[in-house]
């Protein structure tokens, strides 16, 4: 799974009604924190536990710029982006061991 050192990710609730975009330098740890409810705020409030999309980057500046770009997109654009790699909206973290 390791490609770059920084990641932009999209997580969703169980029925995909709510999406959250974040950035991290350790995707597995961060998703685990979301799933365990350790991160207070939006993701915890809306039970966002399902990793539906991520991209990797070699530097933090690129990842932050991409995060900002995606956060400004309309929901439909985000759904289309997720559909390019994960049309069934499965939890991509479930494949990790």
LINMO-V859000 format. One record per residue. N is the residue number from 1. SS is DSSP state (a for helix, b for strand, c for the rest). D_FIRST is the distance of its C-alpha to the first C-alpha in whole Angstrom. Layout:
n=<N | N>
ss=<SS | SS>
d_first=<D_FIRST | D_FIRST>
This chain:
n=<1 | 2 | 3 | 4 | 5 | 6 | 7 | 8 | 9 | 10 | 11 | 12 | 13 | 14 | 15 | 16 | 17 | 18 | 19 | 20 | 21 | 22 | 23 | 24 | 25 | 26 | 27 | 28 | 29 | 30 | 31 | 32 | 33 | 34 | 35 | 36 | 37 | 38 | 39 | 40 | 41 | 42 | 43 | 44 | 45 | 46 | 47 | 48 | 49 | 50 | 51 | 52 | 53 | 54 | 55 | 56 | 57 | 58 | 59 | 60 | 61 | 62 | 63 | 64 | 65 | 66 | 67 | 68 | 69 | 70 | 71 | 72 | 73 | 74 | 75 | 76 | 77 | 78 | 79 | 80 | 81 | 82 | 83 | 84 | 85 | 86 | 87 | 88 | 89 | 90 | 91 | 92 | 93 | 94 | 95 | 96 | 97>
ss=<c | c | c | c | c | b | b | b | b | b | b | b | c | c | c | c | c | c | b | b | b | b | b | b | c | c | a | a | a | a | a | a | a | a | a | c | c | c | c | c | c | a | a | a | a | c | c | c | c | b | b | b | b | b | b | b | b | c | c | a | a | a | a | a | a | a | a | a | a | a | a | c | c | c | a | a | a | a | a | a | a | a | a | a | a | c | c | c | c | c | c | a | a | a | a | c | c>
d_first=<0 | 4 | 6 | 9 | 11 | 12 | 11 | 14 | 13 | 16 | 17 | 20 | 23 | 23 | 25 | 23 | 27 | 25 | 22 | 21 | 19 | 18 | 16 | 14 | 13 | 11 | 9 | 9 | 13 | 14 | 14 | 15 | 18 | 19 | 19 | 21 | 23 | 23 | 23 | 26 | 27 | 26 | 23 | 25 | 28 | 27 | 24 | 21 | 19 | 17 | 14 | 14 | 13 | 11 | 11 | 10 | 13 | 14 | 17 | 18 | 21 | 19 | 17 | 20 | 22 | 19 | 20 | 23 | 24 | 22 | 24 | 27 | 26 | 28 | 27 | 27 | 25 | 22 | 23 | 23 | 19 | 18 | 19 | 18 | 15 | 16 | 19 | 20 | 18 | 16 | 14 | 11 | 10 | 12 | 10 | 8 | 10>
